[in-house]
Amino acid sequence: MSERGTAESRHTNWLNLVLVVIILALITTWVVLTPPGVDGKLHAAGYSVCHQLDSHSYSIGGKVLPLCARCTGTFLGLLISLIYLYPRDKSGGFPSRAKTIVLVLFFVFFAVDGINSSLTLLPGLKAFYSPSNLMRLASGLLFGISLTNLVLVLWNQTLWVDQNPAPVFHSWRQLGWLLLFCALAGTLIIADIPLLYYPVAILSTATIFLVLGMIYSLLWCIILKKENTLHLYRDGFRIFSAGIITVIVQVGVMDLVRYSLSGTW
């Protein structure tokens, strides 16, 4: 290796080390400043993205989940869909028109039910229909499916050199399985099985960091002008590290702002 190549390699290694140190420092700071215990951390994570109204949330084993019913459904729907749909062949195509319409209808259901539910919180206004946690959970799960299809398409179209133009969502069978998996997840939440509290709480809140990390990584990829330059995940270490740093900062700042305004966790 030439002297110049050796110098560039050292610079890259040092930069990677600095990014890792920053990530560990941010995680440590967040862990120290948020409420103690596993429950404290879970609710602190949810505190950054969700209103956490008890009346709009499910309880499992007598413990209120860290995210409301709609957010729990959204992030579990995202996680289920990411695991099931993630293409190993780097597919990055949009679905057919008919499938796109279905995904848009899922979003419309989410938006309409969200607006309807919000009307009950405003004085002098009445909801179009009686809101319920079941509707919130269902609309969130379906929205998670829709959002995953957008995130995965942008992910593969933006990052990879050798992307596959085939659609990520390419068959109705995929949708059928996703609806079945999401229905099962929703049923398990409603069943109120105490042993499932931590799996549901941990998976739903962890997906906050996963999905926001993916979105911020895409933004950094564009900012750094690295679109369609990656062959392997290790090629994007700095991009993904920047995404992780950004999402941790966002969660921390949102926690701080909300705590400053409310004075309570």
ABEGO torsion letter per residue (X at the ends): XBAAAAAAAAAAAAAAAAAAAAAAAAAAAAAAABBBEAAAAAAAAAAAABAGBAAABBBBGGBBBABBAAAAAAAAAAAAAAAAABBAAGBABBBBAAAAAAAAAAAAAAAAAAAAAAAAABBGBBBABBBBAAAAAAAAAAAAAAAAAAAAAAAAAAABABBBABBABABAAAAAAAAAAAAAAAAAAAAGBAAAAAAAAAAAAAAAAAAAAAAAAAAAAAAAGABGABABAAAAAAAAAAAAAAAAAAAAAAAAAAAAAAGBX
